[in-house]
Amino acid sequence: MKRNQVQVIVVSLTSTLAAISIGYLGVQFFGKNAMYMIATGMLGLGTGGAIGEVLVEKRQQQVVQTQLKQQ
């Protein structure tokens, strides 16, 4: 796997774990509905970050152009 793919996977897993943790704390302090809102927001941020990282990588890929030799 490319290094960037590993980074995307790590960011996604970290975001998922953060969503679970924050969701758990949310239900302890604010109730069940707050847990759902916080967890959904964190998952959305994690997904957006992962997609954004992939899009940035695609834009940064070098474009290779070949020129025909003229005789």
C-alpha positions as CSV (number, residue, x, y, z in Angstrom):
1,M,0.0,0.0,0.0
2,K,1.1,3.5,-0.6
3,R,2.0,5.7,2.4
4,N,-0.9,8.0,1.7
5,Q,-3.4,5.1,1.7
6,V,-2.1,4.1,5.1
7,Q,-2.6,7.6,6.3
8,V,-6.2,7.7,5.0
9,I,-6.9,4.4,6.8
10,V,-5.4,5.6,10.0
11,V,-7.3,8.9,9.9
12,S,-10.5,7.0,9.2
13,L,-10.0,4.6,12.1
14,T,-9.0,7.4,14.5
15,S,-12.1,9.4,13.5
16,T,-14.3,6.4,14.1
17,L,-12.8,5.7,17.5
18,A,-13.1,9.4,18.4
19,A,-16.8,9.3,17.3
20,I,-17.5,6.3,19.6
21,S,-15.7,7.9,22.5
22,I,-17.3,11.3,22.1
23,G,-20.7,9.6,21.6
24,Y,-20.3,7.6,24.8
25,L,-19.4,10.8,26.7
26,G,-22.3,12.6,25.0
27,V,-24.8,10.0,26.2
28,Q,-23.4,10.1,29.8
29,F,-23.7,13.9,30.0
30,F,-26.4,15.0,27.6
31,G,-28.6,11.9,26.8
32,K,-29.2,9.5,23.9
33,N,-30.1,12.1,21.2
34,A,-26.9,14.1,21.8
35,M,-24.9,10.9,21.4
36,Y,-26.4,10.4,18.0
37,M,-25.8,13.9,16.9
38,I,-22.2,14.0,18.1
39,A,-21.3,10.6,16.7
40,T,-22.8,11.5,13.3
41,G,-20.9,14.8,13.2
42,M,-17.6,13.1,14.0
43,L,-18.2,10.4,11.4
44,G,-19.0,13.1,8.9
45,L,-15.8,15.0,9.7
46,G,-13.7,11.8,9.5
47,T,-15.2,10.8,6.2
48,G,-14.8,14.4,4.8
49,G,-11.2,14.4,5.9
50,A,-10.5,11.1,4.2
51,I,-12.2,12.0,1.0
52,G,-10.4,15.4,1.0
53,E,-7.0,13.7,1.4
54,V,-7.7,11.4,-1.6
55,L,-8.8,14.4,-3.7
56,V,-5.7,16.4,-2.9
57,E,-3.5,13.4,-3.8
58,K,-5.2,13.1,-7.2
59,R,-4.6,16.7,-7.9
60,Q,-0.9,16.5,-7.0
61,Q,-0.2,13.6,-9.3
62,Q,2.2,14.6,-12.0
63,V,1.0,14.8,-15.6
64,V,3.5,13.1,-17.9
65,Q,3.4,14.3,-21.5
66,T,5.3,12.7,-24.3
67,Q,6.5,14.4,-27.4
68,L,6.9,12.7,-30.7
69,K,10.4,13.0,-32.3
70,Q,10.3,14.9,-35.5
71,Q,12.5,13.5,-38.3
